[in-house]
Amino acid sequence: MARVCQVTGKTPIVGNKVSHSNIKTKRRFLPNLQKKKFYLVEEDKWITLKLTTDAMRTINKNGLMSVVKQLRAKGEKI
């Protein structure tokens, strides 16, 4: 599975690693992905999402059901 957040869509980005002597080499900055299980009370089932910690804060703010509705509207299978 790709390193992509299911809620926010964050993906790895490319940047430079800069040494003490200022030599630049390419590197990847990976998103802080976590696998998290949530219980959907409305549907009486558990769902597992692969999301960033930023997305966890979004779920806390907006509620799980509203985030799940947005994901299903995008065509994501949950």
Number of C-alpha atoms within 10 A of each C-alpha: 4 7 16 18 22 15 20 14 12 18 14 14 10 10 12 12 12 12 9 6 6 8 9 12 10 9 12 11 11 13 18 15 19 14 10 12 11 11 12 13 10 7 8 8 9 10 12 11 16 18 22 23 14 15 20 17 11 15 16 10 9 10 12 16 14 11 16 18 13 12 16 12 10 9 9 12 8 10
